[in-house]
Amino acid sequence: MQMVLITALGVGGSTLIGALVGFIFKKTSHRFTDIILAFAAGVMLSAAVLGLVVPSIDYGGKYGIIITVIGIFAGALGLNLVDKLVPHLHSLAGHAETAEGSARLSKVLLFVMAIAIHNLPEGIAAGVGFGSENTAHALVIAGGIALQNIPEGMVIIGPMLAAGISARRTFLIAAATGLVEVVGTLIGYFAVSVASAVLPFALAFAGGTMLYVVSADMIPETHAHGAHKGATYALLSGFCLMLVSDYLLG
């Protein structure tokens, strides 16, 4: 349990690390952000497959592959529903940058709220990883999510400051988005601890949410500003780093 708490704080705290970087470098190039985000996407992709999808098949027994496939699509559809209920992150980011006055402030806050909502299933994925009792895999998953949170924390700082939100309030809002992920991690852990029978489906569901985030949010964003080649190799580097880590830890 102690490891879960430390991991939850680490996953949520990585958003604050990104926020601090955002305060220091209020203007970062799209290329720099895209490379970091692509690397994180590679890490998350590897973590989803090796730490969630493959264990789901193993724990599912005779019908493991069926449970896993259903779980993956359920996770993806769940986040797809969230995207329909909450305006898409990238469109919100663009509107936040171009709007003016009170309209800009409302767009920025809506953008931040959307990030917070998306953080919940990511936190749940980190917590579910510990249900397999493979600490190495769980840490790989949490590491991938935490790494993705750093550039996410960076990009929310500039728009909030530009919208006239004080530095203190901006930091507290960024902290709140990270706290959502801490809560999600604990929810995921306790859910599979109480009902171990749902572990194969829960692992696949969490894997599906991560795969959806990588495909629907992260990869399109990293290919939207002319740095697609660098982003591609950054993604491969992140994927291979987790591949090697999983091999050494396993």
DRENBAMI-193232 format. One record per residue: y negated, z, x of N, C-alpha, C in turn; residue in three letters. Coordinates in steps of 0.05 Angstrom, whole numbers, plus 32768, in hexadecimal, padded with zeros to 4 digits. Each point is the difference from the previous one (the first is absolute). Example, Ala and Ser with C-alpha at 12.3 -4.5 7.8 and 13.67 -1.06 7.14 Angstrom:
# residues 2
8072809C81087FE880007FEE7FE880008012ala 7FEB7FF27FF97FE8800180107FEA800E7FF1ser 
This chain:
# residues 250
8018800080117FE880007FEF7FE780008011met 8001800E80177FE9800280127FFA7FE4800Agln 80147FF180077FFC7FE4800A7FF37FEF7FEAmet 800880047FE87FF47FF07FE97FE380067FFDval 7FF9801A80027FE480087FFD7FEF7FF58017leu 800B800180187FF17FF580177FFC7FE27FFDile 80167FF37FF77FFE7FE37FFC7FEC7FF97FEAthr 8000800F7FEA7FEE7FFB7FEA7FE38003800Aala 7FFB801480107FE58004800A7FF97FEA8014leu 80147FF7800F7FFB7FEA80137FF97FE67FF2gly 80107FFA7FEB7FFB7FE77FF17FE580007FF3val 7FF980177FF37FE680027FF37FE980028015gly 8005800E80167FEC800380147FF97FE7800Fgly 80137FEC80007FFA7FE7800E7FE97FF17FF3ser 7FFC80057FE57FE97FF47FF37FE6800C800Bthr 8000801A80067FE9800C800C7FFA7FF6801Cleu 80167FFA800F7FFC7FF5801B7FF27FE57FFDile 80097FF07FED7FF37FE67FFB7FE480037FF7gly 7FFB80157FF07FE480057FF67FEE80078018ala 800A801180127FF0800780177FF97FE88011leu 80147FEF80047FFB7FE7800F7FEB7FEF7FF1val 800280007FE57FED7FF27FF07FE3800A8003gly 7FFE801B80047FE5800B80047FF57FF8801Cphe 80127FFF80147FF77FF9801B7FF97FE28002ile 80127FF07FF47FFC7FE380017FFB7FF67FE4phe 7FE880027FF67FFA7FF97FE480037FE37FFBlys 7FFC7FEF801580047FE37FFE80167FF78013lys 80177FFA7FF580167FF5801080057FE47FF6thr 80097FEF801380057FE47FFA80187FFE7FEEser 80007FEB7FEF80187FFB7FF080187FFB8011his 7FFD7FF3801680177FFA8012800D801A800Aarg 7FEF80128009800B801A8009800F800E7FEAphe 7FF480027FE9800D800E7FE980197FF27FF8thr 80007FE5800080177FF17FF7801880038013asp 7FFA8001801A801580048014800E801B7FFCile 7FEF80157FFD800B801B7FFC801080017FE6ile 7FF57FF57FEB800E80007FE6801A7FF08001leu 80007FEA800E80187FF080038016800F800Fala 7FF8800E8015801380108010800C80157FEDphe 7FEF800D7FF0800A80157FEE80127FF37FEBala 7FFA7FE77FF780127FF37FED801C7FFB800Cala 80017FF9801980197FFC800D8010801A8002gly 7FF280168006800D801A8001800B80087FE5val 7FEF7FFC7FEB800980077FE580177FEE7FF6met 80007FE7800880157FEE7FF8801B8009800Cleu 7FFF800680198018800A800E8009801A7FF4ser 7FED80137FFC8007801A7FF5800C7FFE7FE4ala 7FF67FED7FF0800A7FFD7FE5801D7FF68000ala 80057FED8012801B7FF4800180148014800Cval 7FF9800A801880138011800F8002801C7FF6leu 7FE9800B7FF68000801C7FF8800580047FE3gly 7FFD7FEC7FEF800380047FE380157FED7FF4leu 7FFD7FE6800480127FED7FF3801D8003800Aval 80047FFF801A801B8002800B800D801A7FF9val 7FF380188003800C80197FF7800680007FE2pro 7FF07FF37FF080057FFF7FE3801B7FF27FFBser 80067FEB800E801A7FF27FFD801680138009ile 7FFC800D801780158012800A800680177FEEasp 7FEC800C7FF4800480177FEF80097FF87FE3tyr 7FFD7FE77FFA80067FF77FE5801D7FFC7FFAgly 801180018015801D7FFD7FFC80087FE47FF6gly 801280007FED800C7FE77FF77FEB7FED7FF4lys 7FEC800B7FF27FEC7FF07FF37FE58002800Ftyr 8001800680197FE8800480107FED7FE98001gly 800B7FE880037FEF7FE880027FF27FFA7FE6ile 800E80057FEA7FF47FFB7FE57FEA80147FFBile 8005801A80067FEC80157FFD7FE87FFA8011ile 80057FF780187FEA7FFB80137FEE7FE97FF7thr 800C7FEA7FF77FF07FE97FF67FF080087FE8val 800C800F7FED7FF180097FE87FE980128009ile 8006801280127FEC801380097FE87FF3800Egly 80067FEB80107FEB7FF2800E7FED7FF27FECile 800B7FF37FEC7FF07FF27FEC7FF180147FEFphe 800D80177FFA7FF280147FF07FE8800B800Fala 80038005801A7FE9800A80107FEA7FEB8001gly 80077FE780057FEC7FEB80017FF17FFD7FE5ala 801080007FEA7FF47FFD7FE67FEE80187FF9leu 8008801880097FF080177FFC7FE47FFE800Cgly 7FFF7FF680197FE67FFC800D7FF17FE97FF4leu 800F7FEC7FF77FF37FE97FF37FF280097FE7asn 800C80137FF27FF3800B7FE87FE780108007leu 8001800F80167FE9800E800A7FE97FEC8006val 80077FEA800D7FEC7FEB80067FF37FF57FE7asp 800F7FFF7FEA7FF57FF57FE77FED80157FF3lys 8007801980037FF080167FF47FE780058011leu 80027FFE801A7FEA800480127FF97FE6800Dval 7FE67FF87FFF7FF87FE7800D800A7FFE801Cpro 80067FE78009800C7FFC801A7FEE80098017his 800C800D80147FF1800C80167FED7FEC800Eleu 800A7FE880057FF07FED80107FE87FF57FF0his 80057FFB7FE67FEA7FF77FF07FEB80167FFCser 800980197FFE7FED80167FFF7FF080038019leu 800D7FFC80177FF2800280197FEB7FEB8003ala 80067FE87FF77FEC7FEB80017FE980057FEEgly 800580097FE77FEB80077FED7FEF8017800Ahis 800D8013800D7FF18017800A7FEC7FF88016ala 80077FEC80107FEF7FF880167FE87FEF7FF6glu 80047FF17FEA7FEC7FEE7FF77FEE800B7FEAthr 800980157FF27FF0800C7FEA7FE8800F800Cala 7FEE80077FEE7FE8800E80087FFB80197FEFglu 7FF28013800C7FF880187FF2801680107FF3gly 7FFC80097FE7801480107FF2801A7FF17FFCser 7FFD7FE57FFC80187FF07FFC801280018019ala 7FF280008017800F80018019800E801B8003arg 7FF280157FF9800C801B8002801980027FEEleu 7FFE7FF67FE8801780027FED80177FEF800Aser 7FFB7FE9800C80157FEF800B800E800E8017lys 7FF0800C8012800B800E8017801280177FF7val 7FF780107FED801080167FF680197FF77FF3leu 7FFF7FE97FF180187FF57FF480137FF68015leu 7FF57FF4801580117FF78017800F8017800Cphe 7FF280168005800C8018800C8015800C7FEDval 7FFA80017FE68013800A7FED801A7FEF8000met 7FFD7FE6800280177FEE8001801180068018ala 7FF380058017801080078018800F801A7FFCile 7FF380137FF4800D801A7FFB80187FFD7FEEala 7FFE7FEF7FEB80167FFC7FEE80177FF2800Eile 7FFA7FED801280147FF2800F800D80138014his 7FF280158009800B80128014801780117FF5asn 800080057FE5801580117FF5801C7FF58004leu 80067FE77FF8801B7FF6800580077FFE801Epro 7FEC7FFB801180068000801D8008801C8009glu 7FF380147FF68008801C8007801B80067FF6gly 80067FF77FE7801B80057FF580157FF38011ile 7FFB7FE8800B80137FF28011800580118019ala 7FEC800C800B800380118018801280187FFAala 7FFB800C7FE8801080177FF9801D7FFA7FFAgly 80047FE97FF2801B7FF87FF980117FFB8019val 7FF37FF78015800F7FFB8019800F8018800Agly 7FF580187FFB800E8018800A801880077FEFphe 80027FF47FE8801780057FEF801A7FF6800Cgly 7FFF7FED801280197FF6800C800A80128016ser 7FF08015800780078013801580027FF3801Bglu 7FF57FE880037FFE7FF3801A7FE380038009asn 7FFB8014800F7FE4800780087FF37FE98010thr 80107FF380107FF67FEA80107FF57FE97FEFala 80107FF97FEB7FF77FEB7FEE7FE780097FF0his 800180197FF87FE9800B7FF07FE67FFF8010ala 80028007801A7FE8800080117FF77FE48005leu 80127FED80027FF97FE380047FF07FF77FE7val 800A80077FE97FF27FF87FE77FE4800C7FFFile 7FFF801A80057FE6800F7FFF7FED7FF58015ala 800B7FF980177FEF7FF580167FF47FE57FF8gly 80107FF07FF27FF67FE67FF77FE980037FECgly 800480127FED7FEC80057FEB7FE7800C800Dile 8003801380127FE9800D800D7FF07FEB8010ala 800E7FEE800E7FF27FEC800F7FF07FEE7FEEleu 800B7FF97FE97FF27FEF7FED7FE7800E7FF5gln 8001801B7FFE7FEA800F7FF57FE780018012asn 80047FFB801A7FEA800280137FEB7FEA7FFAile 80087FE680007FEC7FEB7FF97FF680037FE4pro 8011800B7FEE7FF780047FE47FEA80147FFFglu 8003801680107FEB801480017FE77FF5800Dgly 80037FEE80137FE87FF4800D7FEF7FF07FEDmet 800E7FEF7FEF7FF17FED7FF07FF1800C7FE8val 800780197FF97FF2800C7FE97FE6800E8007ile 7FFC8005801A7FE9800F80097FE67FF07FFEile 80007FE8800C7FE87FEF80007FF47FFB7FE4gly 80117FF77FED7FF57FFB7FE57FF480197FF3pro 800D801780047FF580187FF37FE58008800Dmet 7FFE7FFF801A7FE68006800D7FEB7FEC7FF8leu 80077FE67FFE7FED7FEC7FF97FF780037FE3ala 8010800C7FEF7FFA80047FE47FEE80197FFCala 7FFA800E80167FEE80177FFE800E801B7FFDgly 801B80018002800E80197FFF7FFD800E801Bile 7FFB801A7FFF7FFB80108018801980008012ser 7FFC8004801A801680018013801480167FF8ala 7FF680177FF8801180167FF980117FF97FE7arg 7FF47FF57FEC800F7FF97FE880137FE98005arg 7FF87FEE801180127FE980088019800B800Dthr 7FFD801380128017800C800E8012800E7FECphe 7FF4800F7FED8010800F7FEC80107FED7FEEleu 7FF37FE97FF9800E7FED7FEF80177FF3800File 7FFC7FFA801A80157FF58010801780148002ala 7FF9801A8003801480158002801080017FE6ala 7FF37FFC7FE9800E80027FE780147FE97FFDala 7FFA7FE8800A80137FEB7FFF801980068011thr 7FFB800E8016801780088011801080167FF3gly 7FF380127FF1800D80167FF280147FF57FEBleu 7FF87FEB7FF380127FF37FED801B7FF9800Dval 7FFF7FF6801880187FF9800F801180188007glu 7FF380168006800E80198006801080097FE7val 7FF27FFF7FE9800D80077FE680187FEE7FFBval 7FFB7FE6800480167FEC7FFB801880058011gly 7FFC8008801A801680058012801180187FF6thr 7FF280157FF7800F80177FF5800F7FFA7FE6leu 7FF37FEF7FEF800D7FF87FE7801A7FF18007ile 7FFE7FED801280187FF0800780168011800Cgly 7FF98013801180148011800D800E80117FEBtyr 7FF1800E7FEF800C80127FEC800F7FF17FEBphe 7FF87FE77FFA800E7FF17FEB801C7FFA8009ala 80047FF78019801B7FF98009801080198007val 7FF280168007800E80198006800C800C7FE7ser 7FF27FFF7FE98009800B7FE780167FEF7FF4val 7FFD7FE6800280147FEE7FF4800A7FEC8015ala 801380098010800A7FF08016800F7FE77FF5ser 800880007FE7800F7FEA7FF57FEE7FE77FFEala 7FE580047FFF7FEE7FEA7FFD7FF77FF6801Cval 800B800B80157FF77FF9801B80017FE28006leu 80177FF37FFB80017FE380067FEA7FF07FF2pro 7FFC80057FE67FEB7FF27FF17FE58008800Bphe 7FFB801A80057FE68009800A7FF97FF3801Bala 80147FFE80117FFB7FF3801A7FF87FE37FFDleu 800F7FF27FEE7FFA7FE37FFB7FE57FFD7FF3ala 7FFA80127FED7FE77FFF7FF27FE980038014phe 8002801480117FEC800480157FFD7FE88012ala 80187FF480077FFF7FE880117FF27FE97FF2gly 80057FFE7FE67FF37FEA7FF17FE280037FFFgly 7FF780197FFD7FE2800580007FF47FF8801Bthr 800E800780167FF57FF9801A80007FE28005met 80167FF37FF880017FE380037FEB7FF27FF0leu 7FFA800B7FE87FEB7FF47FEF7FE58003800Etyr 7FFA8018800A7FE78005800E7FFC7FED8017val 80157FFC80107FFE7FEE80177FFB7FE47FF8val 800F7FF67FEB7FFE7FE47FF87FE67FFB7FF0ser 7FFA80127FED7FEA7FFA7FEE7FE58008800Aala 7FFF801480127FE6800A80097FFB7FFB801Easp 8013800980107FFA8000801D80007FE4800Dmet 80157FF17FFB80027FE5800D7FEA7FEE7FF6ile 7FFA7FFE7FE67FEA7FEE7FF87FE58009800Cpro 7FFC801A80027FE68009800C7FFE7FF8801Dglu 80168003800F7FFF7FF9801D7FFE7FE38006thr 80057FEF7FEB7FFF7FE380047FE77FF47FF3his 7FED80107FF87FEA7FF67FF07FE77FFB8010ala 80008007801A7FE77FFE801080037FF1801Ahis 80147FEE800180027FEE80178010800C8017gly 800C80177FFD800F800D8016801E7FFF7FFAala 80097FEC7FF1801C80007FF780147FFF8016his 7FFA7FF1801680147FFE80158003801B800Flys 7FE9800C80068001801A800D800D80157FEEgly 7FFA7FFE7FE6800C80127FEC801E7FFD7FFEala 80097FE78002801D7FFB7FFE800F800D8018thr 7FF57FFD8018800D800C80177FFD801E8000tyr 7FEA800A7FF57FFD801D7FFD8015800C7FEDala 80057FF17FEA801480097FED801C8000800Dleu 80067FEB800F801A7FFF800E800280178014leu 7FEA8006800E8000801680148006801B7FF2ser 7FF380047FE9800480197FF1801D80027FF6gly 800A7FEA7FF6801C7FFF7FF6801480078017phe 7FFC7FF380178013800380167FFD801C800Ccys 7FE8800C80007FFC801B800A801180137FEFleu 80007FFE7FE6801080117FEF801D7FFA8003met 80077FE78005801C7FF88004800B800E8018leu 7FF17FFF80168008800D80198001801E7FFCval 7FEC800B7FF28000801D7FFC801880097FF0ser 80067FF17FEB801780077FEF801A7FFF8011asp 80027FEC801180187FFD8011800380178013tyr 7FEA8008800D8000801680138005801B7FF3leu 7FF480047FE8800380197FF2801B80027FF3leu 800B7FE97FF8801A80007FF3801780058013gly 
